[in-house]
């Protein structure tokens, strides 16, 4: 029997759907079909509209159509004044947040696709006039539209496939794990993210790691050096396998020259400083690598800078390789 999925979109840009369409080897529809996943309806990808879509929702709510996974993309909009009427489902005169609550109660699993659906994301940035929140988190805090205690019929809380946007594989693999009954409570981290990608750091696999090791840092955009010290990169703290599971077969933010802004985390949208600038106190970055005590970081940084090879120091502040690695004959005994 097919694993059925209903996809709704709320307050957001639709970027996670755009990312999902970039699934390759195989493409999205081939992946879903091969995994036995039936996409019942998607507002941008399905032919059914209007009354046909409403009839499908009614069938689910009345138990005539089984729903294995409700996927929600975009933040829940609670405003104005808790009515949810900033976002009404066309043709129903009913807020989307109410539809989501009813359908979530009927679904075996509920999946938040993207950081907006998970925690509020960019949609919830100050002054948050829409009163936007995630499905089960309001920023860092449990709660959200469904409440902290919500559990879907399958027993899991909301599965937060966080990212802005999400990697297409994060979505398809999450759905496949749910379809196989292979994703349990232990497979989610403290923020409800699937651990198969969230137990890794963006720092893992970064092509700038040699520069990071010697604290050979970039000072301006397009330079090759590590972007942590001056340019706002927090890949050493960000949860995601972005540099080992590449996007579109070959890219990532840091490989494209952009600092990691930790988009899989709650409240990443308001770091309290410009994204492309590293905040410091007494010259020490405020955001240190995960598990790194400040004293160790200072000591190691001082040693690393003192030992920086000229090749790395010069290449770090250039937009191309100026000094190649030397060729040496391996020593023989």
C-alpha positions in Angstrom: 0.0 0.0 0.0 1.3 3.4 -0.9 2.5 5.9 1.7 0.2 8.9 1.2 1.4 12.5 1.6 -0.5 15.8 1.6 1.5 19.0 1.2 0.3 22.4 2.3 2.1 25.8 2.0 1.7 28.6 4.5 3.7 31.7 5.3 6.9 31.5 3.3 8.6 31.9 -0.1 8.1 28.4 -1.5 11.8 28.0 -1.6 11.7 24.5 -0.1 9.5 23.3 -3.0 11.9 24.9 -5.4 14.8 23.1 -3.7 12.8 19.8 -3.8 12.4 20.1 -7.5 16.2 20.0 -7.8 16.3 16.4 -6.6 18.4 14.4 -9.0 19.7 10.9 -9.6 16.8 10.2 -9.6 14.5 13.1 -10.0 11.7 13.9 -7.4 8.8 12.0 -9.0 10.9 9.0 -9.8 12.2 8.9 -6.2 8.7 9.1 -4.7 7.3 6.5 -7.1 10.2 4.1 -6.4 9.7 4.5 -2.6 6.0 3.8 -2.9 5.1 7.3 -1.8 1.9 8.8 -3.3 1.8 12.6 -3.3 -2.0 13.1 -2.9 -1.8 16.9 -3.4 0.7 19.8 -3.6 -0.6 23.3 -4.3 2.1 24.0 -6.9 2.6 20.6 -8.4 -0.9 19.1 -8.5 -3.5 19.4 -11.3 -6.4 19.3 -8.8 -7.5 22.7 -7.6 -10.5 24.4 -6.0 -13.4 22.0 -5.1 -11.4 18.9 -6.0 -8.7 19.8 -3.4 -11.4 20.7 -0.8 -13.1 17.4 -1.4 -9.7 15.6 -0.8 -9.3 17.4 2.5 -12.9 16.5 3.5 -12.2 12.8 2.6 -9.2 12.8 4.9 -11.0 14.4 7.8 -13.9 12.0 7.4 -11.7 9.0 7.3 -12.4 8.1 3.7 -8.8 8.7 2.6 -5.9 7.6 4.7 -3.1 10.2 5.3 0.3 8.9 6.3 2.2 12.2 6.3 1.1 15.8 6.4 3.9 18.0 5.1 3.7 21.7 5.8 6.0 24.3 4.2 6.1 27.8 5.5 5.3 29.3 8.9 1.9 29.2 10.7 0.4 32.7 10.7 -1.6 33.2 14.0 -2.5 36.9 13.4 -4.3 39.1 13.6 -5.0 38.7 17.3 -4.9 34.9 17.2 -7.6 34.5 14.4 -5.2 33.2 11.8 -7.1 35.2 9.2 -3.9 36.7 7.7 -3.9 33.5 5.7 -7.2 32.0 4.6 -7.4 28.9 2.4 -8.9 30.1 -0.9 -12.5 29.2 -1.3 -13.1 28.1 2.3 -13.1 31.3 4.3 -11.2 29.3 6.9 -7.6 30.1 8.2 -4.9 27.7 7.0 -3.7 27.2 10.5 -7.1 25.7 11.4 -6.9 23.4 8.4 -3.4 22.3 9.5 -4.6 21.6 13.0 -7.4 19.4 11.8 -5.4 17.6 9.2 -2.5 17.1 11.7 -4.9 15.3 14.0 -5.8 12.9 11.2 -2.3 12.3 9.9 0.0 9.4 11.0 3.0 11.7 10.8 3.4 15.5 10.6 6.5 16.9 8.8 7.6 20.6 8.9 9.5 21.2 5.7 11.9 24.1 6.1 12.9 26.3 9.0 9.8 28.5 8.7 7.5 25.5 9.2 9.7 24.2 12.0 10.5 27.3 14.0 9.0 30.3 12.3 12.1 31.2 10.3 12.5 34.3 8.2 8.7 34.8 8.3 8.8 35.3 12.0 11.6 37.9 12.0 11.0 41.1 14.0 8.6 42.8 14.2 6.7 39.6 13.3 3.5 41.5 12.6 2.0 38.2 11.3 2.5 36.5 14.6 4.3 33.7 12.7 5.5 30.5 14.4 6.5 27.0 13.6 4.3 23.9 13.9 5.6 22.8 17.3 8.2 25.4 18.1 8.1 29.2 18.4 11.7 30.0 17.7 13.7 28.1 20.3 10.7 27.4 22.5 8.4 24.4 22.3 4.8 25.3 21.6 4.0 26.7 18.1 0.7 26.2 16.4 0.2 22.6 17.5 1.4 22.9 21.0 4.4 21.4 22.8 2.6 18.1 23.7 1.4 17.3 20.2 2.0 13.8 18.9 0.8 12.5 15.6 -1.2 9.3 15.4 2.1 7.4 14.7 3.5 8.6 18.1 6.1 11.1 16.9 6.2 14.8 17.5 6.5 17.1 14.4 9.5 16.0 12.4 11.4 19.2 11.6 13.2 19.0 8.3 14.9 22.3 9.0 16.9 24.3 6.5 16.4 27.5 4.5 15.8 25.9 2.1 16.0 22.2 2.8 18.2 19.9 0.8 15.9 17.8 -1.4 17.4 14.6 0.0 16.6 15.6 3.6 12.9 15.7 2.6 12.8 12.5 0.5 14.9 10.5 2.9 12.7 11.6 5.8 9.6 10.5 4.0 11.2 7.2 3.0 12.3 6.5 6.6 8.7 7.3 7.8 7.3 5.0 5.1 9.5 2.2 6.2 8.7 2.8 9.9 12.4 3.4 10.4 12.3 6.8 12.1 11.6 6.8 15.8 12.0 9.3 18.6 15.7 8.4 18.9 16.1 9.5 15.3 15.3 13.1 16.1 17.5 15.6 17.9 16.5 18.1 20.6 14.9 20.4 18.0 13.0 17.6 16.2 15.5 17.5 13.3 16.2 14.1 11.7 19.6 13.0 13.1 20.8 11.5 9.8 21.7 14.9 8.7 21.5 17.0 11.9 24.1 15.0 13.8 26.8 16.4 11.4 28.2 19.9 11.2 28.5 22.1 8.1 32.2 22.3 9.0 32.6 18.7 8.2 33.9 18.5 4.6 34.4 22.2 4.1 37.0 22.9 1.4 38.3 25.7 3.5 39.3 23.5 6.4 43.0 23.8 5.8 42.7 27.6 6.1 40.6 27.1 9.3 43.2 24.9 10.9 45.9 27.6 10.6 43.4 30.5 11.1 44.3 31.8 7.7 41.3 34.0 7.2 39.5 35.8 4.4 39.0 39.5 4.9 36.7 40.3 1.9 34.1 38.4 -0.2 35.6 36.2 -2.9 38.8 35.4 -1.0 39.6 31.8 -0.4 40.4 31.8 3.3 38.4 30.7 6.3 35.3 32.9 6.8 34.8 32.2 10.5 37.2 34.8 12.0 35.9 37.9 10.1 33.1 37.1 7.7 30.4 35.6 9.9 30.7 31.9 9.0 29.3 29.6 11.8 29.7 26.3 10.0 31.6 25.0 13.0 28.3 25.3 15.0 25.7 24.6 12.4 24.0 21.3 12.2 23.8 19.9 8.6 25.7 17.7 6.2 25.8 20.4 3.5 29.5 20.0 2.7 29.3 16.2 2.5 25.9 15.9 0.8 26.4 18.6 -1.9 23.6 20.6 -3.5 22.9 20.0 -7.2 25.6 17.4 -7.2 28.5 19.8 -6.4 27.9 22.9 -4.4 27.3 24.3 -0.9 27.1 27.8 0.6 30.8 27.8 1.7 32.0 26.4 -1.6 30.2 29.2 -3.3 32.0 31.8 -1.2 29.1 32.5 1.2 29.4 32.2 5.0 27.2 29.6 6.7 24.5 31.4 8.6 23.2 28.3 10.4 19.9 28.2 8.6 18.8 24.8 10.1 18.7 26.4 13.6 15.8 28.1 15.4 16.0 32.0 15.2 18.9 31.9 12.7 17.1 34.8 11.0 18.1 37.2 13.8 21.7 36.6 14.9 22.0 40.1 16.4 24.7 41.1 13.9 25.1 41.3 10.2 25.3 37.8 8.6 28.6 38.6 6.9 30.4 39.9 10.0 31.8 38.0 12.9 31.0 39.6 16.2 34.0 39.7 18.6 34.9 40.6 22.2 38.5 41.6 22.7 39.3 40.2 19.2 37.8 36.8 20.0 34.8 35.6 18.0 31.7 35.4 20.2 30.4 32.2 18.5 33.1 29.6 19.1 33.2 26.2 17.5 30.9 23.6 19.0 32.4 22.0 22.2 35.4 24.4 22.1 36.2 26.2 25.4 37.3 29.8 24.9 40.7 29.3 26.5 41.5 26.4 24.2 40.4 28.3 21.2 42.6 31.3 22.1 45.6 29.1 22.7 45.2 27.0 19.6 44.5 30.0 17.4 47.7 31.7 18.6 49.7 28.6 17.8 48.0 28.0 14.5 48.6 31.6 13.4 52.3 31.4 14.3 52.6 28.2 12.3 50.7 29.4 9.2 52.6 28.4 6.0 53.3 31.3 3.7 51.3 29.5 1.0 48.1 29.5 3.1 48.6 33.1 4.3 48.9 34.4 0.7 46.1 32.2 -0.7 43.7 33.1 2.1 43.4 36.7 0.9 43.3 36.0 -2.8 40.4 35.0 -5.0 42.5 32.3 -6.7 45.4 30.1 -5.8 48.5 32.2 -5.8 51.0 29.7 -4.3 50.4 26.0 -5.1 51.4 23.2 -2.7 55.1 22.3 -3.3 56.0 19.0 -5.0 58.3 16.8 -2.8 59.7 13.4 -3.3 58.5 11.1 -0.5 61.3 10.1 1.9 62.5 6.5 1.6 64.1 4.5 4.3 
